Amino acid sequence: MSIYIRKSLSQLLLSFVSVLAVSCSSWMNPESVLDVEPDVFPDYKGVTIPCNIAPMNFMVEGADRIQTVISVDGQEKIKVAGKDGVINIPLKEWRALMEHNRDSRLEVQVSVWTEEFPHGATYRPFVMNVVKDEIDPWISYRLIEPGYVGWRQLGIYQRELASFDESAIVSNHASNTTCINCHNYPSYSSESMMFHARGANGGTIIYTDGEYKKVDFKSIGPKKNATYPAWHPEGRFIAFSSNTTHQIFFAEGNHPIEVFDTASDLMLYDIKTGEVLTDPRFMTEESLETFPSWSPDGRYLYFVSYKAKSLPVHFNPSIRYDLYRVSFDPMTGMFGDEIETLYDSSVLGGSVSYPRVSPDGSKLLYTWAEYGTFPIWHAEAELQMLDLETSEQVDLSVWNDPAEADSYHSWSSDGRWVIYGSRRIDGRHTRLYIAYYDHEGNPHKPFLLPQEDPRYNFWRLKSYNVPEFISGKVSLPDEVADLFYSED
């Protein structure tokens, strides 16, 4: 059974939009001039973008005709006209602009024809800042309905960031009873990956060095399921948490669901020997360890843990997770004696999830929520950052939305960019935002992942889950799908 790879819906819909843009190519002069910036979607005003990103297409709601002029240092570089308020910048012209204007300010002037301004109105230009720090060429993510039971059609997808090309790495199209999740890569490599396939013929699929296999963790080692993964940078080991997860639903209020663990431990899988290694300190009922993550040099394992006096048979909002790290010897596969506390929730408050260390090892990015271990359903969830050299917090207020959840995140390979999931648009669907972290340690305003048509952010009724940067396009052998496909 071959892996199902399909042409993106966006490509089909946008063939029509492109025709409209071409038919509007004649230029018009608006009569009115407004001393305000336009209300564009996505909000790209004042954002910082990499020089190898796809065109930053946008729209103005309520506009019929729309025109934009993109200038650098007062010189016009691109002129685009469109219908239905949508600006679709030609890819060829955009790439030439980016290539020759690294470390530049793009001035974007927008004119619209609306019911209020039937003869056209021109807004004050807004700015997008282009930096020469390139972003990794590809990202991967899971596409899934934003609910808790509707996952009959899902898959792990990849997207080229310099264009709008998207394809499925693997999906459950041939076996929609299979839940595919928790993809991971060692050191951004597109040559190795792993994911879980949950279902009748499921297991953990590991692909590396051109070889693939399925591992049934319930039949080896401590015979526990493998859940959240972290592939060691050197490629030999994968750290897993083993979680017993439950969910509860609320009949009223704005918080529809809570996901929590009643047990979770840490395990280490040795790809070379096929063994599952355990440390008795991380296999007890007194503490619930989860979300493992390696330092970039592979010498430390970071994780979060809730020290339970008794197992949380029922969810309790007092459950708060602390952040720890322990040293690791990749030669022996052994953890060090000292377990260091980096975030003590009893002192600092809140609960920590998803620790991720920057590629230079100096910063630790994590998700903070008031309680619990599944922050995507917490409107208060936000990104926080710890300076590992000074133990000081970095102000990330410019990255966070005050009303909706900002959750899972990952660093680019050079540490200059962060991609993360946010529900800030509608409070339900998780979409991807990219933010610049400059060489002086300053976070910049994030931007929504560009789409060929910005309306696609509303047309695609799926959430982007677990975004990860990767070095290239992933090509799994067709036979990988046979490892989990079942006709049952």
C-alpha positions as CSV (number, residue, x, y, z in Angstrom):
1,M,0.0,0.0,0.0
2,S,1.7,3.2,-1.1
3,I,1.7,6.3,1.0
4,Y,-1.0,8.7,0.0
5,I,0.4,11.9,-1.3
6,R,-2.1,14.4,-2.8
7,K,-2.1,17.8,-4.4
8,S,-2.9,20.5,-1.9
9,L,-6.4,21.9,-2.0
10,S,-4.9,25.3,-2.0
11,Q,-3.3,24.7,-5.4
12,L,-6.7,23.8,-6.9
13,L,-8.5,26.7,-5.5
14,L,-5.8,29.2,-6.3
15,S,-5.7,28.4,-10.0
16,F,-9.0,30.4,-10.2
17,V,-7.6,33.3,-8.1
18,S,-4.5,33.6,-10.3
19,V,-6.7,34.2,-13.3
20,L,-8.6,36.9,-11.5
21,A,-5.3,38.7,-10.6
22,V,-4.1,38.6,-14.2
23,S,-7.5,40.0,-15.5
24,C,-7.0,43.0,-13.1
25,S,-3.6,43.9,-14.5
26,S,-4.6,47.3,-15.8
27,W,-3.5,50.0,-13.3
28,M,-6.0,52.6,-11.8
29,N,-5.4,55.8,-9.9
30,P,-7.4,56.1,-6.7
31,E,-9.0,59.5,-5.9
32,S,-8.6,59.5,-2.1
33,V,-5.5,59.4,0.2
34,L,-5.9,58.2,3.8
35,D,-3.4,58.9,6.5
36,V,-3.8,55.5,8.2
37,E,-2.3,52.1,7.5
38,P,-4.7,49.5,6.0
39,D,-6.3,46.7,8.0
40,V,-4.7,43.8,6.2
41,F,-5.0,40.1,6.9
42,P,-2.8,38.5,7.8
43,D,-1.4,41.3,10.0
44,Y,2.0,41.7,8.3
45,K,2.5,45.2,9.3
46,G,5.9,45.7,11.0
47,V,6.9,42.0,10.8
48,T,10.4,40.7,10.3
49,I,10.8,38.1,7.6
50,P,13.6,35.9,6.2
51,C,15.0,36.6,2.8
52,N,13.9,33.1,1.6
53,I,10.2,33.1,2.6
54,A,7.3,32.6,0.2
55,P,5.4,35.7,-1.0
56,M,3.6,37.5,1.9
57,N,0.2,37.6,0.2
58,F,-2.6,39.4,2.1
59,M,-6.1,40.7,1.7
60,V,-8.3,43.6,2.8
61,E,-11.8,42.5,3.8
62,G,-14.6,44.3,2.0
63,A,-12.5,45.4,-0.9
64,D,-13.5,44.7,-4.5
65,R,-10.4,45.9,-6.4
66,I,-7.1,46.1,-4.6
67,Q,-3.6,47.3,-5.7
68,T,-0.3,47.3,-4.0
69,V,3.1,48.9,-4.7
70,I,6.1,47.4,-2.9
71,S,9.1,49.8,-2.7
72,V,12.6,49.8,-1.4
73,D,14.3,53.1,-0.6
74,G,11.6,54.9,-2.5
75,Q,12.0,52.9,-5.7
76,E,9.1,50.8,-6.9
77,K,9.9,47.1,-7.2
78,I,6.6,45.2,-7.5
79,K,3.1,46.4,-8.5
80,V,0.2,44.0,-8.2
81,A,-3.5,44.3,-8.7
82,G,-6.2,41.9,-7.6
83,K,-9.9,41.3,-7.1
84,D,-12.0,40.4,-4.0
85,G,-9.4,42.3,-1.9
86,V,-6.7,39.7,-2.4
87,I,-3.1,40.4,-3.3
88,N,-1.2,37.5,-4.9
89,I,2.4,38.4,-5.5
90,P,4.0,36.5,-8.3
91,L,6.6,34.1,-7.0
92,K,9.3,34.9,-9.6
93,E,9.2,38.7,-8.9
94,W,9.1,38.1,-5.1
95,R,12.2,35.9,-5.2
96,A,14.1,38.5,-7.2
97,L,13.1,41.2,-4.7
98,M,14.2,39.1,-1.7
99,E,17.5,38.1,-3.3
100,H,18.5,41.7,-4.1
101,N,17.2,43.4,-0.9
102,R,18.4,41.4,2.1
103,D,18.5,43.6,5.2
104,S,16.0,46.0,3.7
105,R,12.7,47.7,4.6
106,L,9.9,46.9,2.2
107,E,7.3,49.7,2.0
108,V,3.9,48.3,1.1
109,Q,1.4,50.8,-0.2
110,V,-2.2,49.5,-0.6
111,S,-5.1,51.0,-2.5
112,V,-8.6,49.7,-2.4
113,W,-12.0,50.2,-4.1
114,T,-14.9,49.6,-1.7
115,E,-18.5,50.7,-1.2
116,E,-17.1,53.5,1.0
117,F,-14.5,54.5,-1.6
118,P,-15.9,53.5,-5.0
119,H,-13.3,55.6,-6.8
120,G,-10.4,54.2,-4.8
121,A,-8.4,55.2,-1.7
122,T,-4.7,54.8,-1.0
123,Y,-3.5,54.0,2.6
124,R,-0.3,55.1,4.3
125,P,2.4,52.5,3.5
126,F,3.3,49.8,6.1
127,V,6.7,48.2,6.5
128,M,8.0,44.6,6.4
129,N,11.6,44.2,7.4
130,V,13.7,41.7,5.5
131,V,16.8,40.1,7.2
132,K,19.6,38.1,5.6
133,D,19.2,35.3,8.1
134,E,17.6,32.5,6.1
135,I,15.1,30.1,7.5
136,D,15.2,26.3,7.2
137,P,13.8,25.3,3.8
138,W,11.0,23.0,5.0
139,I,8.7,22.4,7.9
140,S,6.5,19.5,8.8
141,Y,3.3,19.3,10.8
142,R,0.3,17.1,11.4
143,L,-3.1,18.3,10.0
144,I,-6.0,17.3,12.1
145,E,-9.5,18.5,12.9
146,P,-9.4,20.7,16.0
147,G,-11.6,18.4,18.1
148,Y,-11.1,15.3,20.2
149,V,-12.8,12.6,18.2
150,G,-12.8,13.7,14.6
151,W,-9.5,12.4,13.3
152,R,-10.6,10.0,10.6
153,Q,-8.7,11.9,8.0
154,L,-5.3,13.1,9.1
155,G,-1.6,13.0,8.1
156,I,1.9,14.3,8.6
157,Y,2.6,17.0,5.9
158,Q,5.5,19.0,4.7
159,R,5.7,22.5,3.3
160,E,8.5,24.3,1.5
161,L,8.8,27.7,3.1
162,A,10.2,29.4,0.0
163,S,7.0,28.5,-1.9
164,F,3.5,27.1,-1.3
165,D,4.4,23.5,-2.2
166,E,2.8,21.1,0.3
167,S,2.6,17.3,0.2
168,A,1.8,14.5,2.6
169,I,4.7,12.6,4.1
170,V,2.3,10.0,5.3
171,S,-1.4,9.9,5.9
172,N,-4.2,7.5,7.0
173,H,-6.1,7.9,3.7
174,A,-5.8,4.1,3.1
175,S,-6.7,3.2,6.6
176,N,-8.7,5.9,8.3
177,T,-8.9,3.9,11.6
178,T,-5.2,4.7,12.1
179,C,-4.2,7.7,14.1
180,I,-0.8,9.0,13.0
181,N,1.0,11.3,15.4
182,C,4.2,12.4,17.2
183,H,6.6,12.8,14.3
184,N,10.2,13.6,15.1
185,Y,13.6,14.0,13.5
186,P,17.3,13.9,14.7
187,S,19.0,17.3,14.2
188,Y,16.6,18.6,11.6
189,S,17.5,15.7,9.2
190,S,15.0,14.9,6.5
191,E,16.8,11.6,6.0
192,S,15.5,10.1,9.3
193,M,12.1,10.3,11.0
194,M,9.8,8.5,13.3
195,F,6.1,8.6,14.0
196,H,3.4,6.6,15.8
197,A,0.6,4.8,14.0
198,R,-2.1,3.9,16.5
199,G,-4.6,1.3,15.5
200,A,-5.2,-2.4,14.8
201,N,-1.8,-2.8,13.1
202,G,-0.1,0.1,14.8
203,G,3.3,0.7,16.3
204,T,6.2,3.2,16.2
205,I,7.6,3.6,12.7
206,I,11.3,4.4,12.5
207,Y,13.1,5.3,9.3
208,T,16.9,5.9,9.3
209,D,19.8,5.2,7.0
210,G,17.5,4.1,4.3
211,E,16.0,1.4,6.4
212,Y,12.6,1.3,8.2
213,K,10.9,-0.8,10.8
214,K,8.0,-0.9,13.2
215,V,8.5,-1.2,16.9
216,D,5.9,-2.5,19.3
217,F,7.0,-1.0,22.6
218,K,4.3,-2.9,24.5
219,S,6.1,-6.2,23.8
220,I,9.7,-5.2,24.7
221,G,11.5,-3.8,27.7
222,P,9.1,-2.6,30.4
223,K,6.3,-3.2,28.0
224,K,5.0,0.3,28.1
225,N,3.6,2.4,25.3
226,A,5.8,5.1,23.8
227,T,4.3,8.5,23.5
228,Y,6.1,11.9,23.2
229,P,9.5,11.4,21.5
230,A,12.9,13.2,21.4
231,W,15.5,11.9,19.0
232,H,19.0,12.3,20.3
233,P,21.1,14.6,18.0
234,E,23.6,11.9,17.3
235,G,20.9,9.6,16.1
236,R,21.3,6.4,18.1
237,F,18.8,7.0,20.9
238,I,15.2,8.2,21.1
239,A,13.9,9.3,24.5
240,F,10.2,8.6,25.0
241,S,7.7,9.4,27.7
242,S,5.1,6.6,28.3
243,N,1.8,8.2,29.1
244,T,-1.5,7.0,30.4
245,T,-3.7,9.8,29.2
246,H,-7.3,10.6,29.9
247,Q,-9.7,13.5,29.0
248,I,-12.7,15.0,30.6
249,F,-15.3,17.3,29.1
250,F,-17.0,20.3,30.6
251,A,-20.7,21.0,30.2
252,E,-20.3,24.8,30.6
253,G,-17.8,27.5,30.4
254,N,-15.2,28.4,27.7
255,H,-12.9,25.5,28.5
256,P,-14.4,22.5,26.7
257,I,-11.9,19.7,27.5
258,E,-9.0,18.9,29.8
259,V,-6.4,16.3,28.9
260,F,-4.3,14.8,31.7
261,D,-2.1,11.9,32.6
262,T,-2.6,9.4,35.4
263,A,0.9,7.9,34.8
264,S,3.9,8.8,32.8
265,D,7.5,7.6,32.8
266,L,10.7,8.2,30.7
267,M,12.3,5.5,28.6
268,L,15.3,5.4,26.2
269,Y,15.2,3.3,23.0
270,D,18.5,2.2,21.5
271,I,18.1,2.0,17.7
272,K,21.4,0.1,17.4
273,T,20.5,-2.7,19.7
274,G,16.7,-2.6,19.8
275,E,16.7,-2.4,23.6
276,V,14.6,-0.2,25.8
277,L,16.7,1.4,28.6
278,T,15.2,2.6,31.8
279,D,16.3,4.5,34.9
280,P,14.4,3.6,38.1
281,R,14.2,7.3,39.1
282,F,12.0,7.9,36.1
283,M,9.8,4.8,36.4
284,T,8.0,5.5,39.7
285,E,4.4,6.2,40.5
286,E,5.4,9.2,42.7
287,S,6.3,11.4,39.8
288,L,4.9,11.8,36.3
289,E,7.6,12.7,33.8
290,T,6.8,13.8,30.2
291,F,7.9,15.9,27.2
292,P,11.6,14.8,27.0
293,S,13.9,17.1,24.9
294,W,17.6,17.0,24.3
295,S,20.2,19.8,24.5
296,P,21.7,20.4,21.1
297,D,25.0,18.7,22.1
298,G,23.1,15.7,23.4
299,R,24.6,16.0,26.9
300,Y,21.4,16.8,28.7
301,L,17.9,15.6,28.7
302,Y,15.2,18.1,29.7
303,F,11.8,17.1,30.8
304,V,8.8,18.2,32.9
305,S,7.5,16.3,35.9
306,Y,4.6,16.4,38.4
307,K,5.5,15.0,41.8
308,A,2.3,13.3,42.8
309,K,1.5,12.4,46.4
310,S,-1.0,10.0,44.8
311,L,-2.0,9.2,41.3
312,P,-4.4,11.8,39.8
313,V,-7.3,9.4,39.1
314,H,-9.4,12.4,38.4
315,F,-8.2,15.7,37.0
316,N,-7.3,18.3,39.6
317,P,-6.4,22.0,38.6
318,S,-3.7,21.9,41.2
319,I,-1.6,19.7,39.0
320,R,1.4,21.7,38.0
321,Y,4.6,20.5,36.2
322,D,8.1,21.5,37.1
323,L,11.1,21.7,34.6
324,Y,14.2,19.5,35.1
325,R,17.3,18.4,33.3
326,V,19.7,15.5,33.8
327,S,23.1,14.9,32.2
328,F,23.5,12.1,29.7
329,D,26.5,10.1,28.4
330,P,25.8,9.0,24.8
331,M,28.6,6.5,25.0
332,T,27.0,4.5,27.7
333,G,23.4,5.5,27.5
334,M,23.4,6.4,31.2
335,F,22.0,9.4,32.9
336,G,23.9,11.4,35.5
337,D,23.3,11.4,39.3
338,E,22.1,14.9,39.7
339,I,18.6,16.0,38.5
340,E,18.6,19.8,38.3
341,T,15.4,21.9,38.9
342,L,15.1,24.7,36.3
343,Y,11.5,25.8,37.0
344,D,9.8,25.2,40.4
345,S,6.1,25.7,40.0
346,S,5.6,25.8,43.8
347,V,7.6,29.0,43.8
348,L,7.1,30.5,40.3
349,G,3.5,29.3,39.7
350,G,1.9,27.8,36.6
351,S,2.8,24.6,34.8
352,V,5.5,23.9,32.2
353,S,5.3,21.9,28.9
354,Y,7.3,21.4,25.7
355,P,10.8,22.4,26.7
356,R,13.1,23.1,23.7
357,V,16.7,24.4,23.9
358,S,18.0,26.8,21.3
359,P,20.7,25.4,18.9
360,D,23.5,27.4,20.7
361,G,22.4,25.9,24.1
362,S,21.8,29.3,25.7
363,K,18.0,29.7,25.8
364,L,15.2,27.4,26.8
365,L,11.8,27.9,25.2
366,Y,8.7,26.4,26.8
367,T,5.0,26.7,27.1
368,W,3.5,28.0,30.3
369,A,-0.1,27.5,31.5
370,E,-1.8,28.0,34.8
371,Y,-2.0,24.2,35.3
372,G,-2.0,20.8,33.6
373,T,0.0,19.3,30.9
374,F,-2.0,19.9,27.7
375,P,-1.8,23.6,27.1
376,I,-3.4,23.8,23.7
377,W,-6.8,23.9,25.3
378,H,-5.8,26.6,27.7
379,A,-6.5,30.1,26.5
380,E,-3.9,31.5,28.9
381,A,-1.1,29.4,27.5
382,E,1.9,31.3,26.3
383,L,5.5,30.9,25.3
384,Q,8.1,31.7,27.9
385,M,11.9,31.6,27.6
386,L,14.6,31.0,30.2
387,D,18.2,32.3,29.7
388,L,20.2,29.2,30.8
389,E,23.3,31.3,31.4
390,T,21.7,34.0,33.6
391,S,18.6,32.1,34.8
392,E,16.6,35.2,33.8
393,Q,13.4,35.3,31.9
394,V,13.3,36.7,28.4
395,D,10.3,39.0,27.6
396,L,8.3,37.3,24.9
397,S,5.2,39.4,25.1
398,V,5.4,40.3,21.5
399,W,5.1,36.6,20.5
400,N,2.1,35.9,22.7
401,D,-1.6,36.6,22.2
402,P,-3.3,37.8,25.4
403,A,-6.6,36.0,24.7
404,E,-5.8,32.6,23.0
405,A,-3.4,29.8,23.4
406,D,0.2,29.9,22.0
407,S,1.6,26.4,22.5
408,Y,3.9,23.9,20.7
409,H,7.1,25.5,19.3
410,S,10.4,24.6,17.7
411,W,13.7,26.4,16.9
412,S,15.2,26.8,13.4
413,S,18.6,25.2,13.0
414,D,20.4,28.5,13.4
415,G,18.3,29.7,16.4
416,R,17.2,32.8,14.6
417,W,13.6,31.7,14.0
418,V,10.9,30.0,16.0
419,I,7.7,28.4,14.6
420,Y,4.8,27.8,16.9
421,G,1.1,27.0,17.0
422,S,-1.4,29.6,18.0
423,R,-5.2,29.8,18.2
424,R,-5.3,33.6,18.1
425,I,-7.4,33.9,14.9
426,D,-10.6,32.1,16.0
427,G,-9.8,30.4,19.3
428,R,-10.3,26.9,17.8
429,H,-8.0,26.2,14.9
430,T,-4.3,26.1,15.5
431,R,-2.3,27.9,12.8
432,L,1.4,28.4,12.5
433,Y,3.3,31.6,13.3
434,I,7.0,32.3,12.6
435,A,9.0,34.8,14.7
436,Y,12.5,36.2,14.5
437,Y,14.9,36.1,17.4
438,D,17.7,38.5,16.5
439,H,21.4,38.4,17.3
440,E,21.1,40.8,20.2
441,G,18.5,38.5,21.8
442,N,15.4,40.6,20.9
443,P,12.1,38.8,19.8
444,H,10.3,40.4,16.9
445,K,6.6,40.5,15.9
446,P,5.5,37.1,14.5
447,F,3.8,36.5,11.2
448,L,1.3,34.0,10.0
449,L,2.6,31.3,7.7
450,P,2.1,32.7,4.2
451,Q,-0.5,31.1,2.0
452,E,-0.9,31.6,-1.8
453,D,-4.4,32.9,-1.0
454,P,-4.8,34.4,2.5
455,R,-8.5,33.2,2.6
456,Y,-7.1,29.6,2.7
457,N,-6.6,30.2,6.5
458,F,-10.4,30.2,6.8
459,W,-11.1,27.6,4.1
460,R,-8.9,24.9,5.6
461,L,-10.8,23.7,8.7
462,K,-7.9,21.8,10.2
463,S,-5.3,22.5,12.9
464,Y,-1.6,22.5,12.3
465,N,-0.1,20.3,15.0
466,V,3.5,19.9,16.2
467,P,5.4,22.1,13.7
468,E,9.1,21.1,13.1
469,F,11.8,22.6,11.0
470,I,13.6,20.1,8.6
471,S,16.6,20.4,6.3
472,G,14.9,19.1,3.2
473,K,12.0,17.3,1.7
474,V,11.1,13.9,3.3
475,S,10.7,11.0,0.9
476,L,9.6,7.8,2.7
477,P,9.6,4.5,0.8
478,D,6.1,3.5,-0.3
479,E,6.4,0.3,1.6
480,V,6.4,2.2,5.0
481,A,2.6,2.4,4.8
482,D,2.5,-1.4,4.8
483,L,3.8,-1.4,8.3
484,F,0.6,-0.1,9.7
485,Y,-2.0,-0.5,7.1
486,S,-4.7,-2.9,8.1
487,E,-8.0,-4.0,6.4
488,D,-9.6,-4.7,9.8
